[in-house]
Amino acid sequence: MGEARDSFLPEPSSSHVVQFDTNTHGNSLSQLFGFSTIKKRGHGSRSWIQIDQSGNSTVLELDKGTLMRNCSLPARDLRLLDPMFIYPSTILGREKAIVVNLEQIRCIITADEVILMNSLDGCVLQYESELCKRLQIKRDQSDDLPFEFRALELALELTCMSLDAQVNELQMEIYPVLDELATSISTLNLERVRRFKGHLLALNRRVQKVRDEIEQLMDDDGDMAEMYLTEKKERMEAYATTNHYVQSISSGSGLSKSAPVSPVSSSTGFHKLERALSSVLPSSRHGSMTSSSGNGYNIEKLEMLLEAYFVVIDNTHSKLLSLKEYIDDTEDLINIKLGNVQNQLIQFELLLTAATFVATIFAVVAGVFGMNFKPQIFDYTPAFNWVLVITGIICGIIYLSFLLYFKHKRILPF
C-alpha cells in the first residue's frame, strides 16, 4: 500500500512538477518545486517598455515600488495604469512625471524617457514604433518642443485618431440601417438599431471623457505648468550646481579663517549670490519648481498643443452628436408612422363597431318574429318584404347618423 502511494508522487527531477505561477515573470526557487508564495495584486513585477530620448526601446521588468521611487508617484497614480482596473481617460502632471491613461495607451512620461505598459494591443505597438521613429528622425533636428510634449502629443494624436476612426466606422454602418428602418419597420431592423445605439452611447462616453480631460487641463494653468518636466529638471540641475558652488565657497572660507576679508566685498558677493539664487529659483506651485514668468505661467507651447487636439476631439464629439440626432429623428419618424397606423386601426374599429350595432337591429327583429307565437302580420302576403325594407331604411339612417357625428367631431378624416 505504501509502495502504491509512493508511485503517484512525481520525481523531483521529473517534468510533471506542478507549478502555481502567481507571477508570470518570477523565477523564484519555490516555483521550481511546485509551490509559490501568493503575492498581493499590484505588487508584482510587470512588463514595461522604456523609450529614451534617442528613440531606443527596451523591455524591462519593474515592480510598483521601483516606479514609485524613480518617478516620485503615489500609489493611486499607478492604479490608473493597472490593466486590471478600468479607469476613464486621465492626464496627470506630477513633480517628475506625467501620468497618461488615454484609452489603451497607458504610460509614464518623464523628462528623459517614456515608460509604456507592455501589451500586444495595436495602439500600444503603434505608439512605440511611431515614437521611436519620430525621436530618431528629430534627433539631429532642432525642435522647440521638449521630450515630454512630443510623447504626450503622440498619445493624444493616436487616441484622437482611433476614436475618430471608430466614429466614422459606426457612421458607415448605422446610416444604411436607419434609412432601411425608416422605409421598412421590422423587428430585425429595430434590434440592429438598438445594438448600434448602445455602441454609440458607449463611444460617446469615451470621447466625452477625453474631451473633458483636455478641456479641464487647458483651464488650469497650474496643471499645465506642472508638465514642463524638462524645464523643471534644468532648474533643479542649476539649483544643484549653485548649491554646490555655495558649499565650495563656504568650505573655502572656512579653510582660510586667518585671511582678512573685506566686509564690502563680502556683502557684494552675498548679494550677487542671492540674485543668482532668485533667478534660478522662481516661485512655484505646491512647493515644486515649475516654469513661470512674470505674474503667470509660461504655458504657451502646451496650451497650443492641447488646443489643436481639443479641436480634433471636439469635431469627433460633434459627429457623435449629429449621429445621435439622426437616430432620434428616425425614432420620431417611426413613432409618427406607428401612431398613424394605430389611428387608422382605431378608425376602422370605430366604423366596424357602428356597422355591428346596426346589424344587431336585424338580429333584434329576427328575435322578435322568431318567438313562439303566430303574428297576424304574416296573414298579409307583402308584410315580410315591408318589414325588411323598413328595418333596412332605419339601419341605414342610424349608420349615416353615426358617420355624420364622427365627421362633426373630426374623428374620421373624411
Contacts in CASP RR format, 6 or more apart in sequence:
PFRMAT RR
TARGET T0000
AUTHOR 0000-0000-0000
METHOD contacts of the structure
MODEL  1
MGEARDSFLPEPSSSHVVQFDTNTHGNSLSQLFGFSTIKKRGHGSRSWIQ
IDQSGNSTVLELDKGTLMRNCSLPARDLRLLDPMFIYPSTILGREKAIVV
NLEQIRCIITADEVILMNSLDGCVLQYESELCKRLQIKRDQSDDLPFEFR
ALELALELTCMSLDAQVNELQMEIYPVLDELATSISTLNLERVRRFKGHL
LALNRRVQKVRDEIEQLMDDDGDMAEMYLTEKKERMEAYATTNHYVQSIS
SGSGLSKSAPVSPVSSSTGFHKLERALSSVLPSSRHGSMTSSSGNGYNIE
KLEMLLEAYFVVIDNTHSKLLSLKEYIDDTEDLINIKLGNVQNQLIQFEL
LLTAATFVATIFAVVAGVFGMNFKPQIFDYTPAFNWVLVITGIICGIIYL
SFLLYFKHKRILPF
10 16 0 8 1.000
10 17 0 8 1.000
10 18 0 8 1.000
12 33 0 8 1.000
17 32 0 8 1.000
17 33 0 8 1.000
17 34 0 8 1.000
18 34 0 8 1.000
19 31 0 8 1.000
19 32 0 8 1.000
19 34 0 8 1.000
19 36 0 8 1.000
20 31 0 8 1.000
20 34 0 8 1.000
20 35 0 8 1.000
20 36 0 8 1.000
21 31 0 8 1.000
21 36 0 8 1.000
22 36 0 8 1.000
22 37 0 8 1.000
22 38 0 8 1.000
22 39 0 8 1.000
23 36 0 8 1.000
23 39 0 8 1.000
23 44 0 8 1.000
23 45 0 8 1.000
25 45 0 8 1.000
25 46 0 8 1.000
25 47 0 8 1.000
25 61 0 8 1.000
26 45 0 8 1.000
28 36 0 8 1.000
28 37 0 8 1.000
30 36 0 8 1.000
30 37 0 8 1.000
41 84 0 8 1.000
42 64 0 8 1.000
42 82 0 8 1.000
42 84 0 8 1.000
43 63 0 8 1.000
43 64 0 8 1.000
44 63 0 8 1.000
44 64 0 8 1.000
45 61 0 8 1.000
45 62 0 8 1.000
45 63 0 8 1.000
46 61 0 8 1.000
46 62 0 8 1.000
46 63 0 8 1.000
46 117 0 8 1.000
46 118 0 8 1.000
47 59 0 8 1.000
47 60 0 8 1.000
47 61 0 8 1.000
47 118 0 8 1.000
48 59 0 8 1.000
48 60 0 8 1.000
48 61 0 8 1.000
48 62 0 8 1.000
48 115 0 8 1.000
48 116 0 8 1.000
48 117 0 8 1.000
48 118 0 8 1.000
49 57 0 8 1.000
49 58 0 8 1.000
49 59 0 8 1.000
49 60 0 8 1.000
49 115 0 8 1.000
49 116 0 8 1.000
49 117 0 8 1.000
49 118 0 8 1.000
49 128 0 8 1.000
50 57 0 8 1.000
50 58 0 8 1.000
50 59 0 8 1.000
50 60 0 8 1.000
50 113 0 8 1.000
50 114 0 8 1.000
50 115 0 8 1.000
50 116 0 8 1.000
51 57 0 8 1.000
51 113 0 8 1.000
51 114 0 8 1.000
51 116 0 8 1.000
51 128 0 8 1.000
51 131 0 8 1.000
51 132 0 8 1.000
51 135 0 8 1.000
51 151 0 8 1.000
52 112 0 8 1.000
52 113 0 8 1.000
53 112 0 8 1.000
53 113 0 8 1.000
53 135 0 8 1.000
53 139 0 8 1.000
53 147 0 8 1.000
54 135 0 8 1.000
54 136 0 8 1.000
54 139 0 8 1.000
55 131 0 8 1.000
55 132 0 8 1.000
55 135 0 8 1.000
55 136 0 8 1.000
55 139 0 8 1.000
56 132 0 8 1.000
57 128 0 8 1.000
57 132 0 8 1.000
59 118 0 8 1.000
60 115 0 8 1.000
62 115 0 8 1.000
64 75 0 8 1.000
64 78 0 8 1.000
67 73 0 8 1.000
67 78 0 8 1.000
67 108 0 8 1.000
67 115 0 8 1.000
68 74 0 8 1.000
68 75 0 8 1.000
68 78 0 8 1.000
71 94 0 8 1.000
71 96 0 8 1.000
71 97 0 8 1.000
71 108 0 8 1.000
71 110 0 8 1.000
71 115 0 8 1.000
72 94 0 8 1.000
72 95 0 8 1.000
72 96 0 8 1.000
72 97 0 8 1.000
73 94 0 8 1.000
73 97 0 8 1.000
73 99 0 8 1.000
73 108 0 8 1.000
77 92 0 8 1.000
77 94 0 8 1.000
77 99 0 8 1.000
79 85 0 8 1.000
79 87 0 8 1.000
80 87 0 8 1.000
80 90 0 8 1.000
80 92 0 8 1.000
80 99 0 8 1.000
80 101 0 8 1.000
80 106 0 8 1.000
81 99 0 8 1.000
81 101 0 8 1.000
81 106 0 8 1.000
81 107 0 8 1.000
81 108 0 8 1.000
81 117 0 8 1.000
83 106 0 8 1.000
83 117 0 8 1.000
83 119 0 8 1.000
87 101 0 8 1.000
88 206 0 8 1.000
88 209 0 8 1.000
88 213 0 8 1.000
89 101 0 8 1.000
89 102 0 8 1.000
89 103 0 8 1.000
89 159 0 8 1.000
89 206 0 8 1.000
89 209 0 8 1.000
89 210 0 8 1.000
89 213 0 8 1.000
90 99 0 8 1.000
90 100 0 8 1.000
90 101 0 8 1.000
90 213 0 8 1.000
91 98 0 8 1.000
91 99 0 8 1.000
91 100 0 8 1.000
91 101 0 8 1.000
91 102 0 8 1.000
91 152 0 8 1.000
91 213 0 8 1.000
91 214 0 8 1.000
91 217 0 8 1.000
92 98 0 8 1.000
92 99 0 8 1.000
93 99 0 8 1.000
93 223 0 8 1.000
93 226 0 8 1.000
93 227 0 8 1.000
94 226 0 8 1.000
95 226 0 8 1.000
95 232 0 8 1.000
95 288 0 8 1.000
96 110 0 8 1.000
96 111 0 8 1.000
96 229 0 8 1.000
96 232 0 8 1.000
97 108 0 8 1.000
97 109 0 8 1.000
97 110 0 8 1.000
97 229 0 8 1.000
98 108 0 8 1.000
98 109 0 8 1.000
98 110 0 8 1.000
98 148 0 8 1.000
98 152 0 8 1.000
98 227 0 8 1.000
98 229 0 8 1.000
99 108 0 8 1.000
100 106 0 8 1.000
100 107 0 8 1.000
100 108 0 8 1.000
100 109 0 8 1.000
100 152 0 8 1.000
100 155 0 8 1.000
102 155 0 8 1.000
102 156 0 8 1.000
102 159 0 8 1.000
102 210 0 8 1.000
103 123 0 8 1.000
103 159 0 8 1.000
103 162 0 8 1.000
103 163 0 8 1.000
103 206 0 8 1.000
103 210 0 8 1.000
104 119 0 8 1.000
104 121 0 8 1.000
104 122 0 8 1.000
104 123 0 8 1.000
104 124 0 8 1.000
105 116 0 8 1.000
105 123 0 8 1.000
105 124 0 8 1.000
105 127 0 8 1.000
105 155 0 8 1.000
105 158 0 8 1.000
105 159 0 8 1.000
106 116 0 8 1.000
106 117 0 8 1.000
107 114 0 8 1.000
107 115 0 8 1.000
107 116 0 8 1.000
107 117 0 8 1.000
107 127 0 8 1.000
107 151 0 8 1.000
107 155 0 8 1.000
108 114 0 8 1.000
108 115 0 8 1.000
109 115 0 8 1.000
109 148 0 8 1.000
109 151 0 8 1.000
109 152 0 8 1.000
109 229 0 8 1.000
110 148 0 8 1.000
110 229 0 8 1.000
111 146 0 8 1.000
111 147 0 8 1.000
111 148 0 8 1.000
111 229 0 8 1.000
111 230 0 8 1.000
111 232 0 8 1.000
111 233 0 8 1.000
112 147 0 8 1.000
112 233 0 8 1.000
114 131 0 8 1.000
114 151 0 8 1.000
116 124 0 8 1.000
116 127 0 8 1.000
116 128 0 8 1.000
117 124 0 8 1.000
118 124 0 8 1.000
123 158 0 8 1.000
123 159 0 8 1.000
123 162 0 8 1.000
126 158 0 8 1.000
127 154 0 8 1.000
127 155 0 8 1.000
127 158 0 8 1.000
130 154 0 8 1.000
130 158 0 8 1.000
131 150 0 8 1.000
131 151 0 8 1.000
131 154 0 8 1.000
134 150 0 8 1.000
134 154 0 8 1.000
135 150 0 8 1.000
138 150 0 8 1.000
143 150 0 8 1.000
144 301 0 8 1.000
145 153 0 8 1.000
145 301 0 8 1.000
145 305 0 8 1.000
146 228 0 8 1.000
146 229 0 8 1.000
146 230 0 8 1.000
146 231 0 8 1.000
147 230 0 8 1.000
148 227 0 8 1.000
148 228 0 8 1.000
148 229 0 8 1.000
148 230 0 8 1.000
149 227 0 8 1.000
149 301 0 8 1.000
149 302 0 8 1.000
149 305 0 8 1.000
152 227 0 8 1.000
152 305 0 8 1.000
153 305 0 8 1.000
153 309 0 8 1.000
156 214 0 8 1.000
156 305 0 8 1.000
156 306 0 8 1.000
156 309 0 8 1.000
157 309 0 8 1.000
159 210 0 8 1.000
160 210 0 8 1.000
160 309 0 8 1.000
160 312 0 8 1.000
160 313 0 8 1.000
160 316 0 8 1.000
163 203 0 8 1.000
163 206 0 8 1.000
163 207 0 8 1.000
163 210 0 8 1.000
163 313 0 8 1.000
163 316 0 8 1.000
164 312 0 8 1.000
164 315 0 8 1.000
164 316 0 8 1.000
164 319 0 8 1.000
166 203 0 8 1.000
167 203 0 8 1.000
167 207 0 8 1.000
167 316 0 8 1.000
167 319 0 8 1.000
167 320 0 8 1.000
167 323 0 8 1.000
168 319 0 8 1.000
170 196 0 8 1.000
170 199 0 8 1.000
170 200 0 8 1.000
170 203 0 8 1.000
170 323 0 8 1.000
171 319 0 8 1.000
171 323 0 8 1.000
173 196 0 8 1.000
174 193 0 8 1.000
174 196 0 8 1.000
174 200 0 8 1.000
174 323 0 8 1.000
174 327 0 8 1.000
175 326 0 8 1.000
177 189 0 8 1.000
177 192 0 8 1.000
177 193 0 8 1.000
177 196 0 8 1.000
178 193 0 8 1.000
178 326 0 8 1.000
178 327 0 8 1.000
178 330 0 8 1.000
180 189 0 8 1.000
181 189 0 8 1.000
181 190 0 8 1.000
181 192 0 8 1.000
181 193 0 8 1.000
181 330 0 8 1.000
181 334 0 8 1.000
182 330 0 8 1.000
182 333 0 8 1.000
182 334 0 8 1.000
185 334 0 8 1.000
185 337 0 8 1.000
185 338 0 8 1.000
193 327 0 8 1.000
193 330 0 8 1.000
196 327 0 8 1.000
197 327 0 8 1.000
200 320 0 8 1.000
200 323 0 8 1.000
200 324 0 8 1.000
200 327 0 8 1.000
203 320 0 8 1.000
204 317 0 8 1.000
204 320 0 8 1.000
204 324 0 8 1.000
207 313 0 8 1.000
207 316 0 8 1.000
207 317 0 8 1.000
207 320 0 8 1.000
208 317 0 8 1.000
210 313 0 8 1.000
211 310 0 8 1.000
211 313 0 8 1.000
211 314 0 8 1.000
211 317 0 8 1.000
214 306 0 8 1.000
214 309 0 8 1.000
214 310 0 8 1.000
214 313 0 8 1.000
215 310 0 8 1.000
217 223 0 8 1.000
217 224 0 8 1.000
217 306 0 8 1.000
218 224 0 8 1.000
218 303 0 8 1.000
218 306 0 8 1.000
218 307 0 8 1.000
218 310 0 8 1.000
221 296 0 8 1.000
221 297 0 8 1.000
221 299 0 8 1.000
222 285 0 8 1.000
222 290 0 8 1.000
222 297 0 8 1.000
222 299 0 8 1.000
224 297 0 8 1.000
224 299 0 8 1.000
224 302 0 8 1.000
224 303 0 8 1.000
224 306 0 8 1.000
225 285 0 8 1.000
225 290 0 8 1.000
225 291 0 8 1.000
225 292 0 8 1.000
225 297 0 8 1.000
225 298 0 8 1.000
225 299 0 8 1.000
226 285 0 8 1.000
226 288 0 8 1.000
226 290 0 8 1.000
227 302 0 8 1.000
228 290 0 8 1.000
228 291 0 8 1.000
228 299 0 8 1.000
228 302 0 8 1.000
231 291 0 8 1.000
232 288 0 8 1.000
232 289 0 8 1.000
232 290 0 8 1.000
232 291 0 8 1.000
235 280 0 8 1.000
235 281 0 8 1.000
235 282 0 8 1.000
235 289 0 8 1.000
236 289 0 8 1.000
238 280 0 8 1.000
239 280 0 8 1.000
239 281 0 8 1.000
239 289 0 8 1.000
242 276 0 8 1.000
242 277 0 8 1.000
242 280 0 8 1.000
246 273 0 8 1.000
249 273 0 8 1.000
253 261 0 8 1.000
281 289 0 8 1.000
282 289 0 8 1.000
282 292 0 8 1.000
282 293 0 8 1.000
283 292 0 8 1.000
284 290 0 8 1.000
284 292 0 8 1.000
290 297 0 8 1.000
291 297 0 8 1.000
291 298 0 8 1.000
291 299 0 8 1.000
292 298 0 8 1.000
347 411 0 8 1.000
347 412 0 8 1.000
347 413 0 8 1.000
350 406 0 8 1.000
350 411 0 8 1.000
350 412 0 8 1.000
351 412 0 8 1.000
354 399 0 8 1.000
354 402 0 8 1.000
354 403 0 8 1.000
355 399 0 8 1.000
357 398 0 8 1.000
357 402 0 8 1.000
358 395 0 8 1.000
358 396 0 8 1.000
358 398 0 8 1.000
358 399 0 8 1.000
359 395 0 8 1.000
361 391 0 8 1.000
361 394 0 8 1.000
361 395 0 8 1.000
361 398 0 8 1.000
362 391 0 8 1.000
362 392 0 8 1.000
362 395 0 8 1.000
365 387 0 8 1.000
365 391 0 8 1.000
369 375 0 8 1.000
369 387 0 8 1.000
377 383 0 8 1.000
377 387 0 8 1.000
378 384 0 8 1.000
403 412 0 8 1.000
406 412 0 8 1.000
407 414 0 8 1.000
END
